[in-house]
Amino acid sequence: MTLQVTDIGELAAEFAVLERRIDGRPITYLDAAATSLTPRVVVDAIVDYYTNHRASVHRGVYPLIVEATELYEGARERIAAWLGSTPLETIFTANATASLNLVAHSWGRANLNSGDTVLVTELEHHSNLVPWQLICEERGASIEYIPVLDDGTLDLDAYQLLLARAPKLVCVAHVSNVLGTINPVAEITREAHAAGAIVVIDGTQAVPQIAVDLREIDADFYAWTGHKAYGPTGVGVLHGRRELLQAMPPFISGGHMIKQVFQASSTWTELPGKFEAGTSQIAEAIGLGAAVGFIQEIGIDSIRAHESALTAALLERMAEFPGLHVHGPLDPAKRGALVSFAMDGAHPHDIGEILGREGVCVRTGHHCAQPLMRRLRVGSTTRASFAIHNTTDDIDRLMHGLESVRRVLAL
Ligand SMILES: Cc1ncc(COP(=O)(O)O)c(C=O)c1O
């Protein structure tokens, strides 16, 4: 597959599910931020593994296992090189949640102590919050919040003041899954390091849509998930700084992660295996490698340009729509390709239901960000998010659907 930027409008053909009709209507998929659709090349890579190379990895020397291992480790190498990491520092997990729990339970349990402070932002997904609540409770540490300003950006002045309290850890989302805000993670990391803190970044919403260079960001841990980046479900990634990963105790233990096992104790294998206990997500990791190949072939800058133009167009259309309020930054350059909104007099679940009848798929709910919902003084929002297959026709169908909401609810 060789795709040119000009082909982007035709990329829908790469996603088989978009050929479906539901009640005679096409699918207008505006929910990539929840989970992205899967391109054919990813399905093909998974089918190829199960059809032609089905064996375990790192468990023997016969040809089939060597092939499977090459595919699995090849995916790791591709992913690491793409983001500016190394294979040793690239750990396959089940999803972003598992990646963040790995850091909390391994690094957190070994390093957080009574009286320590962990900074998290008010816009975190529960995945980068609840694990810290649990580990802080266990270790006697406390959590402080970096506030969100009314324009949906982080209050960086408040962050400076919080850094003066010498936190041990700073946890921040690269792109907010509700507000779309692109946080200045390189700057946040630099300042955290200057204050002596370790930095954990949740890159889940960033990796599929903006260029990410882990060397430039220089965080200690960077977590993301495969199924929002055109990959399959069941695989996530944790990138970590080698010295920290080497010093950390294992999280999940059992097969593969050991060097030697004695009756009374064990020693651990080298990175990344130390954090990959049990039989790996072989097909899923191979599928994620193919997804990254798909993104690379289109080019992340082309993806960003396409999705950013759609976001700008949607924001413009929404500004003209009566009673509709957008959450988060209004400047498309400051946000990712997702727009959460409220409509006067309409509950998000009613909006989602009515849009769904027209084949328009959006996310409604609290987006696993309840502290942020409280900050916004709402219980839930409706969120439309873009992927590479979307076009302005999808925006037309969404806006038409919102007209239907007004009509059905007599607004
Ligand atoms: C910003 C962010 N972080 C973490 C997650 C959790 O991802 P997963 O459920 O794949 O672990 C999500 C998913 O919605 C997210 O949007």
The ligand as a Gaussian input file, in Angstrom:
#p B3LYP/6-31G(d) Opt

LIG

0 1
 C       -6.498000       9.550000      27.643000
 C       -6.804000       8.092000      27.860000
 N       -6.022000       7.398000      28.685000
 C       -6.217000       6.092000      28.913000
 C       -7.255000       5.422000      28.316000
 C       -7.447000       3.976000      28.613000
 O       -7.196000       3.190000      27.492000
 P       -7.402000       1.620000      27.614000
 O       -8.831000       1.431000      28.019000
 O       -7.129000       1.083000      26.257000
 O       -6.477000       1.130000      28.639000
 C       -8.118000       6.115000      27.458000
 C       -9.271000       5.428000      26.857000
 O      -10.341000       6.008000      26.695000
 C       -7.877000       7.492000      27.210000
 O       -8.645000       8.183000      26.385000

